[in-house]
């Protein structure tokens, strides 16, 4: 059995990889996958410690980094290694079912997971799900041994290591450790009833070995987080934001970003921190950020308990539903290139697995005292997901538990039915049908999930500079789901980058029609409108963006610039001061604030900000030009000459800088040098009227 399951599982995964090799979703990394790849590459180059508290579970990036270190930066090699790990997981599950029930059950469980379409799909992604399922299956294999016969401390140590590894890929899996400790305690009570020798000592040894294995994995991560972050973080610091995302007035049980339209993983930590710091008015540690969002979620739960209970009900429905709620890329999109996924989706899905598992639980109910650890783990893990929010890959660790009991239902179901009374048979049929209806009740939109995938592919292509390909995928997303706002917004950005500003404006406007509070779309539209010299319209959209993104230095900077263009200097200065406060390293904000202050007559303050802009970006000719011009107007000629000369060292073809340097030199009485600068300005820009007039004046001046 073992060899066949291993070979079948590995073969189907390798065939799937071969079929997917030319698909756009196979060669383009998006979402978490892009972040994991970048993280792994840093690890492979020697940056094993890092500098920040882990925000995401760290084991998968370190696994990927080890693959890159050994085999080079090859996504195909990483996927092949993952295929092997996924195949081993199928083997472990089959062995667990064989040990618990029978060889036939082992065949069914192992091959069931081997051919289960979502398992094939997830094992090929650059995602941590492959490790999730491996550690779950390893845990179940170890538990099956512990159930069937006494075991040494080494086995309990292995169980602790397995659950520790799972916790470093799926943080909420720590709840399984509590279930194991409860199981050990109950085993002690049962041992006393059976009059075993020294039951307390034995159970303490088991618990100690288990806890040591758990600590062996988790303590180094906690120590590392303390070393870089100065606080206690057992695994990561994202509990609070994730808890709030799944428990607030806007939540629908799935993922909704803290700022509308900013669902990309790279924004999550930034937005969580910026919003919390803005609300509290001070800098926060990662622990304080997490606490802030936890408190907000608890406020919602305690102030609106009815709404929260309704939300929990929806999440309960989502976690057992046939639809796979994606976060980055959908199985349906991958199935367009993979025959295995297309065919496998007909029988390998949650909607069939759940009712089969229910039948298996009923058929093995008489053995519940022996098997309750598996019941408790599945329930505890499901509850730990429902507490947050539901994604397909978040709930996927439930699949091995369901597959285990589904194998019992398939193997033992017929015998159980024959042994049951007529009433029992009817009850079983009603229960199975009810479970099937419940699991297959339509909740999510497959077309929306395909549109999300197309948008994510397009965003990855856009980030790589492949704008035409990105626009094609955005159009595909819109053709699939015409009201998906991020596709319009991102397409607008790509169109604007290609110089198609009118089309970009239309795309941004469509995004806002679909999602009126989409701050990024308002911000992007405003920038496009400013390119079209539609300042009043741009200002209106920037004001909306500033309300939604109060911690965005870019929004405040652009709003300040727009207000300054309209002559609203006091308001402009206020916005630009906020931009500088939010991002002291923004040369643009310092430059714009300096120019506004100069217009208000605050010369010293203006010079201070313009100098800071030049310090931050010495090669920025525009900031240097503005600084030199203000120094020239203030008759600080020596400084003005030095600044203009520095500008021209970076940009020799800057006609206006040559002209102003000529004015400064002429004002110092250095007429030959001034004439040379005016001539340079006219050589670069022959129609430069001011330079022509200044040259004529300098030539007429007495020598």
C-alpha angles and dihedrals in degrees: 000000000000096000094046094049091048094048095045093047093048094044096053091047093050091046089051090052090050092050092048096047096102098037116113091230090058098057099036121074117213140174116348090357091065090048093048091049093051091046092048092050090054089051091048090055091055105271094126098148103045125195108255137059108269110265094179128041105277108207098083095051089049090048089050091046090054090051091050091047091052103035104020128248097316120142089192091055090049091051092049090052088050090050088056091049091048090051091051089052089056089051093050092050091049091050091049092052091046091052094046099043123353147314090264090055089051090054092050096046096044096044091039092060091039091059099033105123098219090050091054089046096049095044089060096051124094087243137113094245091096090062092044092060094040092056092044091052091045089052091050092048091052091046091052088058093047091050095050100046143357113277139199126256089261091067091051088047089053090051090054091049092049095051090042090055090048090051090055090057099034111024096196089061087083084088087073089065089061090051091052092050090050089050091052091051092051091047087058091055091048090049091054090052089052090048094237118179114261096347094168094053091047095049091046090053090049092049092046093051091047094048091046090054091048092047092046088064102035105037096065089054092049090048091049091050090049091050094053100030106030094229143079113275112158093198114335142352099233100094095103099048092045092047091051094046089058096041116045138098093268097046119116096183095270131078118299116172121239088244116040114255094013100103096135112116093234089065098048100080093037094051094044091053098041095048093047093047092047091050093049096035097230144075114278136204118234089258091053091049090052091048092050093056093042090055091050091052091048090050089057093047095049097040097045107027094158092055091047093051089050089050091051088052091054092048089050089054092047096050093057097036126116092232115093107224105213129204100191114356132015131228089227092062092049090047089065087074101029122071089190092060094044093051095036093053089068093068105007104075141104093255091067098032096057098056091043090052090049089054089049093051090051093045091052097037093113087064093052094118088060096039103036092105088068092046091049094047093050092048093045093049093047090050091050090056094045090054087065119022137295127258126160092244092045092058095037095094085070090067097080090052091049092044090052093056093038088059089054090048092052095044099038102025098091094048090047091053092049091051094047127091119249089259090050091051092051091048091051092048092049091048093049093046091047091051090049093050092045093049094045098044106127110251109144134047114244090196091057090052091052089049090051090052093050090049092050091049089050092049091053091049090048091052088053090053096251094131100163092052090046093052090050091055092046088054089050090052091051091047089054096044115012096194100053102124100195090060091057093044095049092043088053090055091050092048091049090051088056091051096254094129097160092054090045091054090051091050093049091048090052090051090053093047088055096042111020095187094051099131097187091054091051090049094048092045090051092053091050091048090052088056087056091049091246094137099161093054091044092053092053092054093044090054089055091048091049091055092052097037103037092158097052111111090192093057093049091046094052092043090052091050092049092050090048091053087056092050095250092133100163092053090043092053091049093053093045092050088055090050091052092047091051094045113019089178094061107115091187093056092048091047094049092046090049092053093048092049089049090053088053091052096250093133101166094049090045092052090049093056094042090051089050090052090053091047091053095046110019091174094057102108094190094060091046091049092051091049093048092048092052091048089050091051089049089053091241089140103167092054091044092054091050093050095047091048089052090050092051092049087062097038115022094178096060100122095185091053091051089051095050092044087053090053091050093048091046090051087055090053094252095132101163091052090045092050090051090054093049090049090051090051091052093045089056095039111021094185094053100132098189092050091049091051093045091050092052091048092050092049091051094048115107112261 
